[in-house]
Amino acid sequence: MHTIEGMLEAYPKDLGDVDRGKLAACIQACYECSQTCTACADACLSEDMVAELVKCVRTNLDCADICATTGAVLSRHTGYDANVTRAVLEACAQACKACGDECERHASMHEHCKVCAESCRRCEQACRDLLGALG
């Protein structure tokens, strides 16, 4: 069993109507995207044309932080506040869209931007899927 799913199953209280599969997928996508964006920012800083990638680096780092925070918020269930969860998911989806768009601008020249854009798109979709399941 995957660790995220295992932890959701091990939670001692009922998680209510939340779709555990979508929740687990979103947590996984958030942490993956956070790591990918951090690595992409670092790779951008190693490029010869780093001055042209300043916005990409900034967008990567913002997205990485928001994704990590979203993964953490989604991992906590005690005292759950649906309004906070929705707001965090919306912010994460927006950050992933912005980062994915920015990385796509550089994807033809930088493989790390292509990989990052794909991760951002997956995370954005996972956030939107979970939002839809929350009602």
Secondary structure, DSSP 4 states (H G I P E B T S, - for coil): --HHHHHHHH-SS--TT--HHHHHHHHHHHHHHHHHHHHHHHHHHHSTTGGGGHHHHHHHHHHHHHHHHHHHHHH--TT--HHHHHHHHHHHHHHHHHHHHHHHHHTTT-HHHHHHHHHHHHHHHHHHHHHHHH-
